[in-house]
Amino acid sequence: MKLGVFTPLFAKLSLDDVLKRVQAAGLDAIEFGTGAFPGADHVDVDGLLASSERVREFRVRVEDHGLIISALSCHGNPLHPDRDVAQRDDATFRRTVSLAERLQVPVVITFSGCPGDSDTSRVPNWITSPWPPEMLRTLEWQWNEKAFPYWREATGFAREHGVRVALEPHPNFLVHNPETALRLRAEAGDHLGVNLDPSHLLWRGVDVPQAIRALGPAIFHFHAKDVALDRANIAVNGVIDAKSYRDIARRAWSFRSVGHGHDLLTWKQIMQALRVVGYDYVVSLEHEDALMSSDQGFQSAIETLKQALLRDPPDEPWWT
């Protein structure tokens, strides 16, 4: 396995400064945002698409720092009921796929998206319960009329460009856990998989090593981000929490740097599960910790992950 980083935490730095920082930290890979929610602070997508020479120069700049590009990420909502938003995020996805092909990056990461409750909606509607009865009917409409047709075609587009699509299971989107990811993959084909981020599963009670086993070869990329549960707040109101991420004292859970929500043993068990299912690609550090500076969160996560990561392939079990 290789250790990398997702670059939005370095949004204020130039590309060259980011590359130097990542190289100095001893990492192997870098994941760039190319638009939608992550932004595109270090990648001029349209400029690169317009020039083969600029693509070559960009690749050389990254490689000269001893790094690979693990993925391009354009997390958006191509199923958004507002047609302008959906078309914008779909266009960003397709430009990202085209750029990934040119840069020889194997994976593009995004969200599955979430529609509204009808063709006249303006806001996405994430349904989490089958009752009252109209909820289940609406949920099936979202899958059958929106998600399946879109992702069958979009996955085909990516396949034609030699790129795999990794959807990040995330609350407020149709794909939010292993079951929903595998449901969509069964319809769209095996060029569609997941970017697994444990933080979005842990606060909902998911056993991440078991989730990894369930997903198996559908895991195309992995984000290393932690979450801390506030047991006192959960005891009163449960884990569903729409308060601002800034309101940490009253929230049920908050994103944390790796090792500050769950201990080293938990992260070792996660890495072990990844190896068992055959994942041998990049573990990409993502920082969204409101209690730490970006620098401290970055360094702290690296220290934990370097102890947990299974870098070298296993030896033959000579004792058997």
QUIVEN-V642092 format. One record per helix or strand of 3 or more residues. SS is the DSSP state (@ for helix, = for strand). FROM is the first residue (numbers start at 1). TO is the last residue. If there is no record, write none. Layout:
ss->SS from->FROM to->TO
ss->SS from->FROM to->TO
This chain:
ss->= from->2 to->6
ss->@ from->7 to->10
ss->@ from->15 to->24
ss->= from->29 to->33
ss->@ from->36 to->38
ss->@ from->45 to->49
ss->@ from->52 to->63
ss->= from->68 to->73
ss->@ from->83 to->103
ss->= from->107 to->110
ss->@ from->133 to->160
ss->= from->164 to->167
ss->@ from->178 to->188
ss->= from->192 to->197
ss->@ from->199 to->202
ss->@ from->208 to->218
ss->= from->219 to->224
ss->= from->226 to->229
ss->@ from->231 to->237
ss->@ from->248 to->250
ss->= from->253 to->256
ss->@ from->264 to->276
ss->= from->282 to->285
ss->@ from->294 to->308
